[in-house]
């Protein structure tokens, strides 16, 4: 019995993390093309649904629970998709092997790039 208690506590501690279904171990980085990138991407967090629509004309429309909240410009830079807001901040994304859009970093208007740790990278599934 004395040995069973530490084992149970160990199992409970290991299982205490909050699993995030948005985090994956993507080993490969896909070279995006305009045809691959154009479309709608969506992810959910609690009761909120976030959607970004990347249009062929370089416009990115942002929606929160089906209400349009913003419009920005997007472009492909190397193997990344950059979405620049009106303040000059740039969201940096990549395309996953399954076609999803993954938030990987932000470049502030001062030009400083801040990488997101894996557990903070939102993954938006392509819906059309």
C-alpha positions, 0 to 999 in steps of 0.5 A: 500500500505504501508503494501504491500511493506514490505511484498513483500520485505520480500518475495523477501529476503526469496527467494534470496537464491541460491537453491542447488539441491545437498543438501538433508536432509538425516536422515539415514546413510546406512551401505555400502557393497562393492557390494553397493558401486562399480559403477560410481557416477556423479554430475554436477556443471555449465558446469563441470561434475565430475565422480568417478568410484569406482572399485571392486579392491579398485581403485577410478578413477576420471573424469572431463568432461569424461577425466580421471584426477586421480586415488586413493584408496578407502575403507569402514571404518565403515559407511563411504567410504574413498578415499585417494589421493597420498598426504595422504588426505582422502575424506570422503563420505557416501551412501545416502538412494537413493544410492548416494555418499555424500561428508561429510568431509576431513581428512588432511594428518595431521589426522585432520578431517574437516566436510563439512556443509550441503550446501557444501556437493556434492551429486553424483548420482549413474549412474551404 
